Amino acid sequence: MRFNSWVFIAGVVALSLGYFLFNPSYERSLEAKFYYTIGSYAEAERLAKEAFALNPYNRMASTVMVQSQTALRFVRYIEESKRYLDEISKIAASSPIGDAQRAKVRMMCEIMMAQFEKISATVVTDRSLVDEASAYHEKFRLLHDKVAQRP
């Protein structure tokens, strides 16, 4: 009798695993999860959207899609921060810095600080992305304070 119940349980597990691995929606979800794990957030989002379109009840696809979108917001913020800091460095290299340039730097800092406030990390968001974005936010805050103090 015990043998039959073990065979039954093994059969149910095998069928469930087979469905999970060979269903196109779940197959794409697993692939999306893999790409998310290695840090390829755009590819993970694309695959998760495909999986979600195939099966809107696929919670893994939904979760990976939201996680990827959140990570991509942080990635975009970091890339834009680098561009803005490069532009601010070019402005700082030119001397003397006029009121218009000072206002431009202050506005750039305010834009980036506001963008950071709009991004909210989740528990599963890659900690290195959050830390890097926070570091850029702090740079913009300090730079804004310096620019605002000067007459």
Secondary structure as UniProt FT lines:
FT   HELIX           2..22
FT   HELIX           24..37
FT   TURN            38..39
FT   HELIX           41..54
FT   TURN            56..57
FT   HELIX           59..93
FT   HELIX           99..118
FT   TURN            123..124
FT   HELIX           127..149
//
